[in-house]
């Protein structure tokens, strides 16, 4: 009985810690991006539009952010009123609406992205290269199970491969957007930790 309680308590604690970490990260991001008149949701929309080439359909943004089209449409309404994005009709098909980052949005996005990257480095700094690799693998397992739950019968492996490819492309775009120098501090840490691992 005691052993079963301990196992179930560990399951619950794990679940609560995952949710708590997610909630705390969002609070931190909202605080960070507020310095640039953004919040985590608005920043995510701007980053997605930038990643998709500077203009995107609301449905594309919703798919990338794993949000409902209706929620993105309402969020876009608020961002248009704030002057961060504009809505334009497609020249060929007038039924199609595209979201485009405004000059005001661009002015906020770049410094916010640099600040966001610095924040990521700070939060993950206690974790070694090996710790981060382990954490990624554990989160991949959770990601797999949640995708399987939401998409019964789907080819989850294919979905994960497409997701991984998108993440690789995102890093390439990030380097193009901010310049390669923003990666140097982290690359030095990775090289040092890898060298330390080989020596031990």
N, C-alpha and C positions, 0 to 999 in steps of 0.2 A: 504493500500500500504506500509506504513512504517513498519507495523507488519510483512508483508511478506518479506520485504527486510531484516529485523532483523533476521528472521528465516533462510533465505537463506545464510545470511552472517555468521551465527553461524555454519551452515553446512560446508561452505567453510573453515572457520577458523579451525574447528575440523579436516577436511581432511588435511589441510596444516600442522597442528601441528603433526598429526600422521606421515606424511611423513618426516617432519623436525626432529622429534625425532629419527626416524629410520636412517636418513642420518647422524645425529650428533653422534649417537651411533657407527655407522660403522667407522666414522673418528676417534673417540676415541679409538676404538679397534685396528684399523690399527696403530695408534701411540703407543699404549701400546705393541702390539705384535711385533712391529719393533725392540724392544729391544732384542728380541729373534730370530731375522732374519726371522720373519714371518709376515704375514698380516692376516686380519680377514678370508679371503677365505682359505688360506693354513691352518690356525689353525682349521677351521671348518672341513676340510677334515681329518686332523690328529685326531681330537677328535672323528669323526665318525668311522674311522678305529679302533681306540682304543676301542670304545664302542662295535663295532661288533666283538671284540675278537682279534684285532691286525692284521687281514687280512680280506679284503673284495673285492668283485667285484665292478668295477666302477659303474655298474647299481645300486647296493645296496647303494653306497655312494650318487649317484644322487637322488635316491628315498628318502633317509633320509633327504637330504638337500633341497629337492624340486627344484632340478636343472635338466636341460636337460642332458642326457648321453653324448652328444657331448661336452658340456661346461666342464663337469667333466673330460672327456678324455683329453681335451686341458690343463686344470689346472694340471692334473696328469703328463702330459708331462713336464711341467715346474718344478714341484716338484721333479720328477725323476732327471732332470738335476741339480737341487739344492742339490741333495743328501738326501732329506727328506724322500722319500719313494722309494721302489723298485717294479718292476713288475716281477711277476713269473707266469709260466704256471702251471695250475693244473696238478697234477701227474696222475690223472685218465682221465680227459678230457683235452687234450692239447689245445683245442679251447678256454678254459676258462682262463682268465687272472685275477690274484689277485693282489691287492695293499697291500703292507706290509710296516709298519713304519720301517725306518732304525734306526741305533743307533744314528745318527745325529738328526733324527726327534724326537726320544725319549728324547734326551738330551734337546731339545727345548720345547717339549710338557709339561713336568711336571712343570717347573717353570712358563711357560706361563699360565698354567691352574690355578696355585695358584694366580698369579698376576691378572688373569681375574676374579677370584672369589672375590678378594679384591676390584677390580674395581666395580663389581656388588654391593657389600655392600655399597661402597661409594656413588654411583649414586642413589641408592634407600634409602639411609639413611634419607632423609627428609620425607619419607612416613611412616606413622604408620602402624601397623599390619592391621588395618581396611582399611586404604587407599590402601594397596597392594591387599587386598582381593577384594575391589571394582574395582581396575584397572584390575585385572585378569578377573573378570566377564564381564567387558566392552569389553576387548579385545577378550574374548571368543565369544561374540556376533558378533564382526567384523569377527573373524575367521570363524564362522559358515556361514555368508553371503558370504564370499569370496570362501569358499569351495563349497557352493551351486552354485555359479556363474560358477566356473570352472568345476563342476561335476554335471550337471543337471540330476536329476533322481536318483542320487546315495544315498545310505544310509549314510547321513552325521553324524547321531548320532553314528553309528558304527565306522566311520572314526575318530571321536573325541574321542571315548572310546579307540581305538587302540593308538591314539596319546598320550592320557593321560597316558596309561600304559607304553608307551615308555619313557615318561618323568620321571615317577616314577623309572623305571629301570635305567635311566641315573643318577639320584641322587644317587641310590645305588652304581653304578659303580664309581661315583665321590668320594664317601666316601671310597670305597675300594682303589681307586687310590691314593688319597691324605692323607687318614687317617682320623679318626673321629674328630681329634682335630680342623680341619679347620672349623667345624660347630659350635663349642662352642660359639664364640662371638655372632653369630647371634641367636643362641638358647637362650642365656641369654636375648637378647633384646626382643625376642618374648615372653618369659615367663614374663618379666617385663611389657610389654605392655598389655598382656592378663590379668595379675593381676590388672593393673591399670583400665582396662575396667570393670572388675568385681566389683571393689570398687566404681566406679562412678555411 
